Amino acid sequence: MRGTKLCGVPCRGHEQPESNNALSRASLLSCVGEPLKRVGPLLYMKKRSRLTFLVALYLIFGSFVGVAQTRLPLGDIKKIFIYSYPSLPRESQVASITRELKKFGFSVVDDRSQADAILTGEEQREIVLHGDGSEPDKSIFNYWLSLPDGSRVWKHTVKFVSKSSPADDAAYAATKVAERLYRDREKSLKKASRS
């Protein structure tokens, strides 16, 4: 009479007669060992692919860290060149932001090659054309700080209800931007000192 299998896993020749319900340890180990022989190479391949994945992940993140280390952190920027557009006189474009940056301890240079970073700004107006006049016009100033290679390290937007003149708008925006740049620089310095 043909016997029954010891386990639910198909295995070769490990059968026991139906009359004997007791399993011998040797029979059970040989029965369980058969599937492990087939799974062993798969586990090895899984470990190997996991190791390959971890090495690839390490290399990718290592390259990002290497790129980040070549950039100047915001805390290291001391000398700033203020970009001006050629269509208007330079002094009228940079006077208010220069004054405010100096209040917060930044050095403003006139030569782009001496600067740690270049501050560029643009202004926009949001004018309401239709309506009952209850919604005021808004001024939007976008500023960004770029390294000499052109990569941006900082950006800030100031949006507010327009003042009585464009010069007042520029002065207000310069105050807010210089204050924010100073605060962000201080955060960067504190973060660097903890590292």
PyMOL commands that place a pseudoatom at each C-alpha (Angstrom):
pseudoatom trace, name=CA, resn=MET, resi=1, chain=A, elem=C, hetatm=0, pos=[0.000, 0.000, 0.000]
pseudoatom trace, name=CA, resn=ARG, resi=2, chain=A, elem=C, hetatm=0, pos=[1.258, 3.380, -0.889]
pseudoatom trace, name=CA, resn=GLY, resi=3, chain=A, elem=C, hetatm=0, pos=[2.039, 5.767, 2.014]
pseudoatom trace, name=CA, resn=THR, resi=4, chain=A, elem=C, hetatm=0, pos=[1.044, 9.393, 2.674]
pseudoatom trace, name=CA, resn=LYS, resi=5, chain=A, elem=C, hetatm=0, pos=[3.405, 12.370, 2.645]
pseudoatom trace, name=CA, resn=LEU, resi=6, chain=A, elem=C, hetatm=0, pos=[4.857, 13.650, 5.897]
pseudoatom trace, name=CA, resn=CYS, resi=7, chain=A, elem=C, hetatm=0, pos=[4.366, 17.288, 5.008]
pseudoatom trace, name=CA, resn=GLY, resi=8, chain=A, elem=C, hetatm=0, pos=[2.302, 19.347, 2.623]
pseudoatom trace, name=CA, resn=VAL, resi=9, chain=A, elem=C, hetatm=0, pos=[5.382, 20.230, 0.567]
pseudoatom trace, name=CA, resn=PRO, resi=10, chain=A, elem=C, hetatm=0, pos=[5.939, 17.916, -2.381]
pseudoatom trace, name=CA, resn=CYS, resi=11, chain=A, elem=C, hetatm=0, pos=[9.128, 15.989, -1.734]
pseudoatom trace, name=CA, resn=ARG, resi=12, chain=A, elem=C, hetatm=0, pos=[10.856, 12.960, -3.158]
pseudoatom trace, name=CA, resn=GLY, resi=13, chain=A, elem=C, hetatm=0, pos=[10.174, 9.632, -1.542]
pseudoatom trace, name=CA, resn=HIS, resi=14, chain=A, elem=C, hetatm=0, pos=[9.436, 10.742, 1.989]
pseudoatom trace, name=CA, resn=GLU, resi=15, chain=A, elem=C, hetatm=0, pos=[6.324, 8.810, 2.587]
pseudoatom trace, name=CA, resn=GLN, resi=16, chain=A, elem=C, hetatm=0, pos=[5.136, 7.012, 5.643]
pseudoatom trace, name=CA, resn=PRO, resi=17, chain=A, elem=C, hetatm=0, pos=[2.766, 4.079, 5.802]
pseudoatom trace, name=CA, resn=GLU, resi=18, chain=A, elem=C, hetatm=0, pos=[-0.784, 5.055, 6.790]
pseudoatom trace, name=CA, resn=SER, resi=19, chain=A, elem=C, hetatm=0, pos=[-0.700, 2.781, 9.820]
pseudoatom trace, name=CA, resn=ASN, resi=20, chain=A, elem=C, hetatm=0, pos=[2.173, 4.663, 11.512]
pseudoatom trace, name=CA, resn=ASN, resi=21, chain=A, elem=C, hetatm=0, pos=[1.128, 8.229, 12.479]
pseudoatom trace, name=CA, resn=ALA, resi=22, chain=A, elem=C, hetatm=0, pos=[4.320, 9.096, 14.330]
pseudoatom trace, name=CA, resn=LEU, resi=23, chain=A, elem=C, hetatm=0, pos=[6.878, 11.119, 12.410]
pseudoatom trace, name=CA, resn=SER, resi=24, chain=A, elem=C, hetatm=0, pos=[10.513, 10.427, 12.865]
pseudoatom trace, name=CA, resn=ARG, resi=25, chain=A, elem=C, hetatm=0, pos=[12.777, 13.409, 13.313]
pseudoatom trace, name=CA, resn=ALA, resi=26, chain=A, elem=C, hetatm=0, pos=[15.078, 12.305, 10.515]
pseudoatom trace, name=CA, resn=SER, resi=27, chain=A, elem=C, hetatm=0, pos=[12.162, 11.932, 8.121]
pseudoatom trace, name=CA, resn=LEU, resi=28, chain=A, elem=C, hetatm=0, pos=[10.818, 15.346, 9.017]
pseudoatom trace, name=CA, resn=LEU, resi=29, chain=A, elem=C, hetatm=0, pos=[14.210, 17.064, 8.652]
pseudoatom trace, name=CA, resn=SER, resi=30, chain=A, elem=C, hetatm=0, pos=[14.828, 15.408, 5.324]
pseudoatom trace, name=CA, resn=CYS, resi=31, chain=A, elem=C, hetatm=0, pos=[11.345, 16.426, 4.213]
pseudoatom trace, name=CA, resn=VAL, resi=32, chain=A, elem=C, hetatm=0, pos=[11.744, 20.061, 5.350]
pseudoatom trace, name=CA, resn=GLY, resi=33, chain=A, elem=C, hetatm=0, pos=[15.302, 20.241, 4.053]
pseudoatom trace, name=CA, resn=GLU, resi=34, chain=A, elem=C, hetatm=0, pos=[14.225, 19.499, 0.493]
pseudoatom trace, name=CA, resn=PRO, resi=35, chain=A, elem=C, hetatm=0, pos=[12.334, 22.820, -0.014]
pseudoatom trace, name=CA, resn=LEU, resi=36, chain=A, elem=C, hetatm=0, pos=[15.137, 24.704, 1.750]
pseudoatom trace, name=CA, resn=LYS, resi=37, chain=A, elem=C, hetatm=0, pos=[17.604, 23.403, -0.811]
pseudoatom trace, name=CA, resn=ARG, resi=38, chain=A, elem=C, hetatm=0, pos=[15.465, 24.982, -3.512]
pseudoatom trace, name=CA, resn=VAL, resi=39, chain=A, elem=C, hetatm=0, pos=[14.890, 28.247, -1.558]
pseudoatom trace, name=CA, resn=GLY, resi=40, chain=A, elem=C, hetatm=0, pos=[18.540, 28.675, -0.505]
pseudoatom trace, name=CA, resn=PRO, resi=41, chain=A, elem=C, hetatm=0, pos=[19.789, 30.067, -3.839]
pseudoatom trace, name=CA, resn=LEU, resi=42, chain=A, elem=C, hetatm=0, pos=[16.781, 32.403, -3.953]
pseudoatom trace, name=CA, resn=LEU, resi=43, chain=A, elem=C, hetatm=0, pos=[17.587, 33.760, -0.494]
pseudoatom trace, name=CA, resn=TYR, resi=44, chain=A, elem=C, hetatm=0, pos=[21.195, 34.227, -1.550]
pseudoatom trace, name=CA, resn=MET, resi=45, chain=A, elem=C, hetatm=0, pos=[20.082, 36.087, -4.679]
pseudoatom trace, name=CA, resn=LYS, resi=46, chain=A, elem=C, hetatm=0, pos=[17.691, 38.208, -2.594]
pseudoatom trace, name=CA, resn=LYS, resi=47, chain=A, elem=C, hetatm=0, pos=[20.501, 39.140, -0.171]
pseudoatom trace, name=CA, resn=ARG, resi=48, chain=A, elem=C, hetatm=0, pos=[22.801, 39.894, -3.072]
pseudoatom trace, name=CA, resn=SER, resi=49, chain=A, elem=C, hetatm=0, pos=[20.230, 42.115, -4.826]
pseudoatom trace, name=CA, resn=ARG, resi=50, chain=A, elem=C, hetatm=0, pos=[19.514, 43.886, -1.519]
pseudoatom trace, name=CA, resn=LEU, resi=51, chain=A, elem=C, hetatm=0, pos=[23.237, 44.514, -1.091]
pseudoatom trace, name=CA, resn=THR, resi=52, chain=A, elem=C, hetatm=0, pos=[23.470, 45.824, -4.661]
pseudoatom trace, name=CA, resn=PHE, resi=53, chain=A, elem=C, hetatm=0, pos=[20.497, 48.099, -4.011]
pseudoatom trace, name=CA, resn=LEU, resi=54, chain=A, elem=C, hetatm=0, pos=[22.053, 49.467, -0.797]
pseudoatom trace, name=CA, resn=VAL, resi=55, chain=A, elem=C, hetatm=0, pos=[25.372, 50.131, -2.535]
pseudoatom trace, name=CA, resn=ALA, resi=56, chain=A, elem=C, hetatm=0, pos=[23.572, 51.960, -5.368]
pseudoatom trace, name=CA, resn=LEU, resi=57, chain=A, elem=C, hetatm=0, pos=[21.576, 53.984, -2.834]
pseudoatom trace, name=CA, resn=TYR, resi=58, chain=A, elem=C, hetatm=0, pos=[24.767, 54.880, -0.969]
pseudoatom trace, name=CA, resn=LEU, resi=59, chain=A, elem=C, hetatm=0, pos=[26.442, 56.044, -4.179]
pseudoatom trace, name=CA, resn=ILE, resi=60, chain=A, elem=C, hetatm=0, pos=[23.466, 58.166, -5.193]
pseudoatom trace, name=CA, resn=PHE, resi=61, chain=A, elem=C, hetatm=0, pos=[23.142, 59.902, -1.827]
pseudoatom trace, name=CA, resn=GLY, resi=62, chain=A, elem=C, hetatm=0, pos=[26.903, 60.240, -1.566]
pseudoatom trace, name=CA, resn=SER, resi=63, chain=A, elem=C, hetatm=0, pos=[26.960, 62.146, -4.843]
pseudoatom trace, name=CA, resn=PHE, resi=64, chain=A, elem=C, hetatm=0, pos=[24.232, 64.506, -3.569]
pseudoatom trace, name=CA, resn=VAL, resi=65, chain=A, elem=C, hetatm=0, pos=[26.215, 65.179, -0.405]
pseudoatom trace, name=CA, resn=GLY, resi=66, chain=A, elem=C, hetatm=0, pos=[29.301, 65.871, -2.519]
pseudoatom trace, name=CA, resn=VAL, resi=67, chain=A, elem=C, hetatm=0, pos=[27.380, 68.402, -4.616]
pseudoatom trace, name=CA, resn=ALA, resi=68, chain=A, elem=C, hetatm=0, pos=[25.940, 70.069, -1.527]
pseudoatom trace, name=CA, resn=GLN, resi=69, chain=A, elem=C, hetatm=0, pos=[29.396, 70.462, 0.014]
pseudoatom trace, name=CA, resn=THR, resi=70, chain=A, elem=C, hetatm=0, pos=[30.709, 72.417, -2.972]
pseudoatom trace, name=CA, resn=ARG, resi=71, chain=A, elem=C, hetatm=0, pos=[27.992, 75.057, -2.574]
pseudoatom trace, name=CA, resn=LEU, resi=72, chain=A, elem=C, hetatm=0, pos=[28.371, 77.894, -0.118]
pseudoatom trace, name=CA, resn=PRO, resi=73, chain=A, elem=C, hetatm=0, pos=[25.827, 77.681, 2.658]
pseudoatom trace, name=CA, resn=LEU, resi=74, chain=A, elem=C, hetatm=0, pos=[23.737, 80.778, 3.179]
pseudoatom trace, name=CA, resn=GLY, resi=75, chain=A, elem=C, hetatm=0, pos=[25.621, 81.457, 6.408]
pseudoatom trace, name=CA, resn=ASP, resi=76, chain=A, elem=C, hetatm=0, pos=[28.926, 81.888, 4.550]
pseudoatom trace, name=CA, resn=ILE, resi=77, chain=A, elem=C, hetatm=0, pos=[27.622, 84.629, 2.244]
pseudoatom trace, name=CA, resn=LYS, resi=78, chain=A, elem=C, hetatm=0, pos=[28.893, 88.020, 3.391]
pseudoatom trace, name=CA, resn=LYS, resi=79, chain=A, elem=C, hetatm=0, pos=[29.570, 90.063, 0.249]
pseudoatom trace, name=CA, resn=ILE, resi=80, chain=A, elem=C, hetatm=0, pos=[26.595, 90.644, -2.023]
pseudoatom trace, name=CA, resn=PHE, resi=81, chain=A, elem=C, hetatm=0, pos=[26.417, 92.242, -5.442]
pseudoatom trace, name=CA, resn=ILE, resi=82, chain=A, elem=C, hetatm=0, pos=[23.000, 93.691, -6.302]
pseudoatom trace, name=CA, resn=TYR, resi=83, chain=A, elem=C, hetatm=0, pos=[22.012, 93.123, -9.895]
pseudoatom trace, name=CA, resn=SER, resi=84, chain=A, elem=C, hetatm=0, pos=[20.447, 96.100, -11.687]
pseudoatom trace, name=CA, resn=TYR, resi=85, chain=A, elem=C, hetatm=0, pos=[18.657, 96.249, -15.010]
pseudoatom trace, name=CA, resn=PRO, resi=86, chain=A, elem=C, hetatm=0, pos=[20.331, 98.387, -17.690]
pseudoatom trace, name=CA, resn=SER, resi=87, chain=A, elem=C, hetatm=0, pos=[17.111, 100.252, -18.598]
pseudoatom trace, name=CA, resn=LEU, resi=88, chain=A, elem=C, hetatm=0, pos=[17.140, 102.369, -15.392]
pseudoatom trace, name=CA, resn=PRO, resi=89, chain=A, elem=C, hetatm=0, pos=[19.871, 104.189, -13.463]
pseudoatom trace, name=CA, resn=ARG, resi=90, chain=A, elem=C, hetatm=0, pos=[21.643, 101.755, -11.111]
pseudoatom trace, name=CA, resn=GLU, resi=91, chain=A, elem=C, hetatm=0, pos=[21.525, 104.019, -8.057]
pseudoatom trace, name=CA, resn=SER, resi=92, chain=A, elem=C, hetatm=0, pos=[17.736, 104.302, -8.094]
pseudoatom trace, name=CA, resn=GLN, resi=93, chain=A, elem=C, hetatm=0, pos=[17.396, 100.506, -8.313]
pseudoatom trace, name=CA, resn=VAL, resi=94, chain=A, elem=C, hetatm=0, pos=[19.832, 99.505, -5.585]
pseudoatom trace, name=CA, resn=ALA, resi=95, chain=A, elem=C, hetatm=0, pos=[19.747, 102.360, -3.053]
pseudoatom trace, name=CA, resn=SER, resi=96, chain=A, elem=C, hetatm=0, pos=[17.013, 101.047, -0.730]
pseudoatom trace, name=CA, resn=ILE, resi=97, chain=A, elem=C, hetatm=0, pos=[18.108, 97.409, -0.722]
pseudoatom trace, name=CA, resn=THR, resi=98, chain=A, elem=C, hetatm=0, pos=[21.764, 98.412, -0.237]
pseudoatom trace, name=CA, resn=ARG, resi=99, chain=A, elem=C, hetatm=0, pos=[20.825, 100.516, 2.789]
pseudoatom trace, name=CA, resn=GLU, resi=100, chain=A, elem=C, hetatm=0, pos=[18.770, 97.728, 4.350]
pseudoatom trace, name=CA, resn=LEU, resi=101, chain=A, elem=C, hetatm=0, pos=[21.340, 94.990, 3.739]
pseudoatom trace, name=CA, resn=LYS, resi=102, chain=A, elem=C, hetatm=0, pos=[24.035, 97.102, 5.386]
pseudoatom trace, name=CA, resn=LYS, resi=103, chain=A, elem=C, hetatm=0, pos=[21.782, 97.572, 8.441]
pseudoatom trace, name=CA, resn=PHE, resi=104, chain=A, elem=C, hetatm=0, pos=[21.806, 93.802, 8.874]
pseudoatom trace, name=CA, resn=GLY, resi=105, chain=A, elem=C, hetatm=0, pos=[25.589, 93.469, 8.530]
pseudoatom trace, name=CA, resn=PHE, resi=106, chain=A, elem=C, hetatm=0, pos=[25.934, 92.423, 4.896]
pseudoatom trace, name=CA, resn=SER, resi=107, chain=A, elem=C, hetatm=0, pos=[28.658, 93.938, 2.767]
pseudoatom trace, name=CA, resn=VAL, resi=108, chain=A, elem=C, hetatm=0, pos=[27.400, 95.247, -0.589]
pseudoatom trace, name=CA, resn=VAL, resi=109, chain=A, elem=C, hetatm=0, pos=[30.056, 95.325, -3.319]
pseudoatom trace, name=CA, resn=ASP, resi=110, chain=A, elem=C, hetatm=0, pos=[30.037, 97.197, -6.621]
pseudoatom trace, name=CA, resn=ASP, resi=111, chain=A, elem=C, hetatm=0, pos=[32.063, 94.612, -8.523]
pseudoatom trace, name=CA, resn=ARG, resi=112, chain=A, elem=C, hetatm=0, pos=[30.334, 91.338, -9.337]
pseudoatom trace, name=CA, resn=SER, resi=113, chain=A, elem=C, hetatm=0, pos=[33.619, 89.385, -9.280]
pseudoatom trace, name=CA, resn=GLN, resi=114, chain=A, elem=C, hetatm=0, pos=[34.215, 90.277, -5.591]
pseudoatom trace, name=CA, resn=ALA, resi=115, chain=A, elem=C, hetatm=0, pos=[30.817, 89.012, -4.434]
pseudoatom trace, name=CA, resn=ASP, resi=116, chain=A, elem=C, hetatm=0, pos=[29.999, 85.742, -2.694]
pseudoatom trace, name=CA, resn=ALA, resi=117, chain=A, elem=C, hetatm=0, pos=[26.500, 85.936, -4.207]
pseudoatom trace, name=CA, resn=ILE, resi=118, chain=A, elem=C, hetatm=0, pos=[24.335, 88.073, -6.513]
pseudoatom trace, name=CA, resn=LEU, resi=119, chain=A, elem=C, hetatm=0, pos=[20.978, 89.402, -5.333]
pseudoatom trace, name=CA, resn=THR, resi=120, chain=A, elem=C, hetatm=0, pos=[18.460, 89.852, -8.122]
pseudoatom trace, name=CA, resn=GLY, resi=121, chain=A, elem=C, hetatm=0, pos=[15.014, 91.307, -7.724]
pseudoatom trace, name=CA, resn=GLU, resi=122, chain=A, elem=C, hetatm=0, pos=[11.956, 91.960, -9.814]
pseudoatom trace, name=CA, resn=GLU, resi=123, chain=A, elem=C, hetatm=0, pos=[8.787, 93.801, -9.009]
pseudoatom trace, name=CA, resn=GLN, resi=124, chain=A, elem=C, hetatm=0, pos=[5.271, 93.283, -10.218]
pseudoatom trace, name=CA, resn=ARG, resi=125, chain=A, elem=C, hetatm=0, pos=[2.003, 95.105, -9.726]
pseudoatom trace, name=CA, resn=GLU, resi=126, chain=A, elem=C, hetatm=0, pos=[-1.370, 93.501, -9.310]
pseudoatom trace, name=CA, resn=ILE, resi=127, chain=A, elem=C, hetatm=0, pos=[-3.842, 96.145, -10.419]
pseudoatom trace, name=CA, resn=VAL, resi=128, chain=A, elem=C, hetatm=0, pos=[-7.595, 95.683, -10.141]
pseudoatom trace, name=CA, resn=LEU, resi=129, chain=A, elem=C, hetatm=0, pos=[-9.227, 97.034, -13.304]
pseudoatom trace, name=CA, resn=HIS, resi=130, chain=A, elem=C, hetatm=0, pos=[-12.854, 96.238, -12.580]
pseudoatom trace, name=CA, resn=GLY, resi=131, chain=A, elem=C, hetatm=0, pos=[-14.789, 96.393, -9.370]
pseudoatom trace, name=CA, resn=ASP, resi=132, chain=A, elem=C, hetatm=0, pos=[-16.080, 98.855, -6.842]
pseudoatom trace, name=CA, resn=GLY, resi=133, chain=A, elem=C, hetatm=0, pos=[-12.607, 99.978, -5.698]
pseudoatom trace, name=CA, resn=SER, resi=134, chain=A, elem=C, hetatm=0, pos=[-12.726, 98.083, -2.414]
pseudoatom trace, name=CA, resn=GLU, resi=135, chain=A, elem=C, hetatm=0, pos=[-9.921, 95.747, -3.464]
pseudoatom trace, name=CA, resn=PRO, resi=136, chain=A, elem=C, hetatm=0, pos=[-6.572, 97.580, -3.344]
pseudoatom trace, name=CA, resn=ASP, resi=137, chain=A, elem=C, hetatm=0, pos=[-3.681, 97.221, -5.777]
pseudoatom trace, name=CA, resn=LYS, resi=138, chain=A, elem=C, hetatm=0, pos=[-0.854, 94.980, -4.640]
pseudoatom trace, name=CA, resn=SER, resi=139, chain=A, elem=C, hetatm=0, pos=[2.908, 95.059, -5.108]
pseudoatom trace, name=CA, resn=ILE, resi=140, chain=A, elem=C, hetatm=0, pos=[4.867, 91.840, -5.463]
pseudoatom trace, name=CA, resn=PHE, resi=141, chain=A, elem=C, hetatm=0, pos=[8.656, 91.768, -5.102]
pseudoatom trace, name=CA, resn=ASN, resi=142, chain=A, elem=C, hetatm=0, pos=[10.588, 88.583, -5.892]
pseudoatom trace, name=CA, resn=TYR, resi=143, chain=A, elem=C, hetatm=0, pos=[14.217, 88.383, -4.778]
pseudoatom trace, name=CA, resn=TRP, resi=144, chain=A, elem=C, hetatm=0, pos=[16.697, 85.553, -5.195]
pseudoatom trace, name=CA, resn=LEU, resi=145, chain=A, elem=C, hetatm=0, pos=[20.304, 85.056, -4.231]
pseudoatom trace, name=CA, resn=SER, resi=146, chain=A, elem=C, hetatm=0, pos=[22.543, 83.194, -6.677]
pseudoatom trace, name=CA, resn=LEU, resi=147, chain=A, elem=C, hetatm=0, pos=[26.128, 82.043, -6.468]
pseudoatom trace, name=CA, resn=PRO, resi=148, chain=A, elem=C, hetatm=0, pos=[28.562, 83.284, -9.158]
pseudoatom trace, name=CA, resn=ASP, resi=149, chain=A, elem=C, hetatm=0, pos=[28.009, 80.000, -11.057]
pseudoatom trace, name=CA, resn=GLY, resi=150, chain=A, elem=C, hetatm=0, pos=[24.285, 80.847, -11.342]
pseudoatom trace, name=CA, resn=SER, resi=151, chain=A, elem=C, hetatm=0, pos=[22.848, 78.330, -8.868]
pseudoatom trace, name=CA, resn=ARG, resi=152, chain=A, elem=C, hetatm=0, pos=[20.196, 79.768, -6.557]
pseudoatom trace, name=CA, resn=VAL, resi=153, chain=A, elem=C, hetatm=0, pos=[20.702, 79.447, -2.822]
pseudoatom trace, name=CA, resn=TRP, resi=154, chain=A, elem=C, hetatm=0, pos=[17.830, 81.575, -1.533]
pseudoatom trace, name=CA, resn=LYS, resi=155, chain=A, elem=C, hetatm=0, pos=[14.520, 83.006, -2.717]
pseudoatom trace, name=CA, resn=HIS, resi=156, chain=A, elem=C, hetatm=0, pos=[11.861, 85.173, -1.102]
pseudoatom trace, name=CA, resn=THR, resi=157, chain=A, elem=C, hetatm=0, pos=[8.682, 86.903, -2.260]
pseudoatom trace, name=CA, resn=VAL, resi=158, chain=A, elem=C, hetatm=0, pos=[7.092, 89.911, -0.574]
pseudoatom trace, name=CA, resn=LYS, resi=159, chain=A, elem=C, hetatm=0, pos=[3.472, 90.706, -1.436]
pseudoatom trace, name=CA, resn=PHE, resi=160, chain=A, elem=C, hetatm=0, pos=[1.677, 93.640, 0.126]
pseudoatom trace, name=CA, resn=VAL, resi=161, chain=A, elem=C, hetatm=0, pos=[-0.893, 96.379, -0.513]
pseudoatom trace, name=CA, resn=SER, resi=162, chain=A, elem=C, hetatm=0, pos=[0.733, 99.061, -2.634]
pseudoatom trace, name=CA, resn=LYS, resi=163, chain=A, elem=C, hetatm=0, pos=[1.978, 102.159, -0.846]
pseudoatom trace, name=CA, resn=SER, resi=164, chain=A, elem=C, hetatm=0, pos=[1.557, 105.745, -2.034]
pseudoatom trace, name=CA, resn=SER, resi=165, chain=A, elem=C, hetatm=0, pos=[4.468, 105.602, -4.531]
pseudoatom trace, name=CA, resn=PRO, resi=166, chain=A, elem=C, hetatm=0, pos=[6.705, 103.026, -6.242]
pseudoatom trace, name=CA, resn=ALA, resi=167, chain=A, elem=C, hetatm=0, pos=[9.680, 104.329, -4.228]
pseudoatom trace, name=CA, resn=ASP, resi=168, chain=A, elem=C, hetatm=0, pos=[7.777, 103.602, -0.993]
pseudoatom trace, name=CA, resn=ASP, resi=169, chain=A, elem=C, hetatm=0, pos=[6.964, 100.119, -2.283]
pseudoatom trace, name=CA, resn=ALA, resi=170, chain=A, elem=C, hetatm=0, pos=[10.627, 99.448, -3.059]
pseudoatom trace, name=CA, resn=ALA, resi=171, chain=A, elem=C, hetatm=0, pos=[11.728, 100.713, 0.367]
pseudoatom trace, name=CA, resn=TYR, resi=172, chain=A, elem=C, hetatm=0, pos=[9.167, 98.559, 2.181]
pseudoatom trace, name=CA, resn=ALA, resi=173, chain=A, elem=C, hetatm=0, pos=[10.087, 95.457, 0.143]
pseudoatom trace, name=CA, resn=ALA, resi=174, chain=A, elem=C, hetatm=0, pos=[13.818, 96.089, 0.743]
pseudoatom trace, name=CA, resn=THR, resi=175, chain=A, elem=C, hetatm=0, pos=[13.230, 96.196, 4.499]
pseudoatom trace, name=CA, resn=LYS, resi=176, chain=A, elem=C, hetatm=0, pos=[11.299, 92.917, 4.478]
pseudoatom trace, name=CA, resn=VAL, resi=177, chain=A, elem=C, hetatm=0, pos=[13.728, 91.118, 2.179]
pseudoatom trace, name=CA, resn=ALA, resi=178, chain=A, elem=C, hetatm=0, pos=[16.846, 92.191, 4.081]
pseudoatom trace, name=CA, resn=GLU, resi=179, chain=A, elem=C, hetatm=0, pos=[15.230, 91.161, 7.366]
pseudoatom trace, name=CA, resn=ARG, resi=180, chain=A, elem=C, hetatm=0, pos=[14.255, 87.751, 5.974]
pseudoatom trace, name=CA, resn=LEU, resi=181, chain=A, elem=C, hetatm=0, pos=[17.691, 87.168, 4.430]
pseudoatom trace, name=CA, resn=TYR, resi=182, chain=A, elem=C, hetatm=0, pos=[19.296, 87.996, 7.777]
pseudoatom trace, name=CA, resn=ARG, resi=183, chain=A, elem=C, hetatm=0, pos=[16.997, 85.577, 9.670]
pseudoatom trace, name=CA, resn=ASP, resi=184, chain=A, elem=C, hetatm=0, pos=[17.575, 82.784, 7.167]
pseudoatom trace, name=CA, resn=ARG, resi=185, chain=A, elem=C, hetatm=0, pos=[21.329, 83.382, 7.305]
pseudoatom trace, name=CA, resn=GLU, resi=186, chain=A, elem=C, hetatm=0, pos=[21.262, 83.176, 11.103]
pseudoatom trace, name=CA, resn=LYS, resi=187, chain=A, elem=C, hetatm=0, pos=[19.343, 79.883, 10.925]
pseudoatom trace, name=CA, resn=SER, resi=188, chain=A, elem=C, hetatm=0, pos=[21.955, 78.557, 8.515]
pseudoatom trace, name=CA, resn=LEU, resi=189, chain=A, elem=C, hetatm=0, pos=[24.776, 79.572, 10.864]
pseudoatom trace, name=CA, resn=LYS, resi=190, chain=A, elem=C, hetatm=0, pos=[23.089, 77.913, 13.853]
pseudoatom trace, name=CA, resn=LYS, resi=191, chain=A, elem=C, hetatm=0, pos=[22.497, 74.750, 11.868]
pseudoatom trace, name=CA, resn=ALA, resi=192, chain=A, elem=C, hetatm=0, pos=[26.142, 74.674, 10.751]
pseudoatom trace, name=CA, resn=SER, resi=193, chain=A, elem=C, hetatm=0, pos=[27.387, 75.170, 14.328]
pseudoatom trace, name=CA, resn=ARG, resi=194, chain=A, elem=C, hetatm=0, pos=[25.350, 72.148, 15.524]
pseudoatom trace, name=CA, resn=SER, resi=195, chain=A, elem=C, hetatm=0, pos=[26.875, 69.903, 12.852]
for i in range(1, 195): cmd.bond("trace and resi %d" % i, "trace and resi %d" % (i + 1))
show_as sticks, trace
zoom trace
